[in-house]
């Protein structure tokens, strides 16, 4: 395999579109998600259409042992990863103390622990050969606190902070780390998290558009990229640093009401 991209959460949404984009550029793929059927179908589609090679790993990325198992399986297969795309994640809407305890812990495990572990496992290989690109999918949620999605917003702030810090640590190398911050996007995330019923998801961006913005920014080695915002959302984002904290919190909360 050559020019290989490892994509987590590749079976749907932004991850699936990222797989298509990389395949269109004649790059081979390692695709990871829970649904083996969806991954196998995607593998068949991409290999037939683009004459590339796709390696499938069906794995529950929320399990603590998953990152090491994925790394070991890839090493055993003799595959060298050139692009690491940490896309998997999930959220949920509701009051912090009322939402299911296990849901909070699972969100932290997937959004934070798994991403950190996979990055830590593969990065030494990148450094040893002094090449590689990392794309971490955080969110515009990473730029502010998120009443009614407290853990999700906080987890994405972690992803942004980690990505930016690694970018500077690796500034003297040929390795880049890009932080993708999508706004509301047409994916299964909206329905599964309950966000599709909120004001934030009235005009979601296409997953393809967001994936293209993230992929192109990764190729260029950009530190941050924001994609998928309406004009009104861009206006709000520009003023976040200047908004009184109470007003910001109330505004974000109102945008996430599902009633």
N, C-alpha and C positions, 0 to 999 in steps of 0.2 A: 504493500500500500504506500501511497505517496501523498504529500501535501494534506495530511490527515487532520480533520477537525473532530474533536470530541464535543458532543453537544448533549447536555442533560436536559430532561424535559422536552425531548425531541418529537414526541408523538403528536403534539397539537400546538396550535397557536404560534407564538413568536418562534419557539424552538423548531417547529416543523418548517416554517418559512426560512429560517436560517439554514436548515439542512438543504432546502431547495436551492438557495442562493449559492452555497458553497459547491454543491453538485454542478450547478450551471457553469461554474468556473473550473470544472474538471478536477475538483478536489475530492479525495476519498473521505469517508466518514466513519466515525464510531458514534452510534446513536443509543441513548440510554433513556429509559422510562419504565414505568411499571407494566404497561400494556404490551405484552409480547405480540399480540395480533396486530396492533396498530404499527408497531415497529417493523414487523415482517412485511406488512403491506407497503410501508414507506420504502423499505429496502428494495423491494421488487420494482416499485415505480421509478425510483431514482436510478437504479442500475440499468434498467431497460431504456430509460430516456436519455441518460447522460453517459453511458458506458464507463461507469466508475465502480468502485468496490465499497460496499457498506457492511460494517461489522455491527451486529446487534447485541446489546446487553440488556436483558429484561431484569430490572432491579428496582426494589422499593428504596428510593433514595433517602427516605426518612429514617431508615434503620441505621443504627450507629456503625454497624460493620460494613455497610454498603460502599463507602469510599475506598477502603482498603481492598475489598473484593474486586471492585472495578479496576483499580490500579494494577492489582496482581494479574487479573485476567488479560489486560491489555499488554502487560510486560511479557506474560507467558506466550502470547500470540506473536510477539516480536514486532508490535506496532509502535511506531514513533509518532507521538502527538505533536503537531506543530501549532495547532490552534485549540485552546481550551476555552469552551464557551459554557459558563455556568448560568443556565437559564431556568432551571427548575425552581419552583417556589409556589406558595399559596397564601391566601389571606382569608379573612372572615370579618363580617360586620356585627357589631354589638357592644354592649357595655362590658368593660373588662371583667368585672367580678361576676357577671352573669354568664359569660361564654364558657363553654366546656373547658375544664382544666386541661384535659389531654390535648384538645385542639391547640391551646397555647403552646404546650410543650412540643407537639409535633411541628408547629410552625417554626419555632426556634431551632429545632433539630434540622429541618430541611433548609430554611432560609439562611441560617447562620452556620450551624455546625458542619453540615454536609459541604456547603460551598467552601468553607475554610479548610476542611480536611482534604478535599479534592485538589484545591489550589496548592496546599502545602505538600501533597504527595508528588504532584507533577512538576512543580517549579524547580526543584533541584536538577531535574533532567534538562529543563530549559537552560538553566544557568550553566550546566556542564558543557553544553554545546553552544552556548551564547546565541540562542535564537528561539523564537516563539512569541505568540501573541495570546493574551488573555482578554476575554470579554465577559464581564459580570453584569447580569441583568438586575439592576436595583429597581428604581422607580422615582418618579417625581415626588412620591411620598417620602423619599429619603431627605427631602429638603425642609421638612417641617414635622412637628408633632401631629399625631392623628387621632383625636378623640373619636371613639367608636370603631377605631381600628388601631388601638394603641400598640399592640405587639407587632402587627404587620409593619406599620410605619417605622417603628423602632428597629425592626430587623433590617429594613431596607436602608436605614441610616447607617447601620453597621456595615452593610455591603459597600456603600459609597465611601465611607471612611477607610475601610480596609483597602479598597481598590486604589484610592488616591495615595494612600501611604505606600503601598507596594510600587506604584508607579514611580515615586521618588526614590525609593530604595534601589530600584532597578535602572535608574536614569543613566548610569554609566555603562549599561549593557545594551545589547540589541533586542532586548525583551521589552514589550510594552504591555500595559494594563489599562483597559478602557472600561469606564463605568457608563452603562446605558441606563438612561432614566426615561422610560416610557410614561406617557400619560394614560388615560383610559384607552384601552385597545380591544378590538373585537376578537376575543378569545374565550375559551371555556372558563377562564378565571372569573369573568364577570358574573356568570351564573352560579358557579360553585362557591364564590365568596359572598354572594348576595349584593355585590356592588352594582349589578345591572339595574337595580331598582332605585339607584341614587341619582342625584343631579349630575354627579361627576361623569356618569356614563350616558348622558343624553346624546352626545355626538362622538362616539369612540372612533379612534383611528384604525385603519386596517393593519392587521398583523404584518402584512408584507411591507408596508411603508415603514413601520417601526423596525422590522428586521433589517431592511436595507440601510437605514440610518445607522443602526448599531454595527452592522458588518463593515460598512464603508469607513466608519470611525475607527474600528479596530484595525483595519488594513493601514490606515493613515497614522496609527499610533496615538490618536487623541486621548486625552485623559478623561474627559466627560462629553457626553452627548445627550441632549434632550430631544425627544421626538413624540409626535402624536398629540400635540396640544392645539386647542382652538385658539382663536385670537384673544378671546376673553381670558382664557387660562394663561396664555403667555403674558398678558397684561398683569394678571394677579401675581404670577411668578416673579415678575420684575420688581414688584413692590413688597415682596415678602420680607426682605431685610429691613424695611423701613416701617412695617406695620407694628403697632403695639401688640404685645404678646396676647393679651386677652382678646383683642379683636381678631387676631389670626386664629386662635383656638376656636372661637365662636364661629368664624367663617368656615373653617374646615369641618367642624361638627355639623353645621347646617347642610353642607354639601353632601354629607354622608348619611343623612336621615333617610330611612326607608319607608317611613309612614306616609 
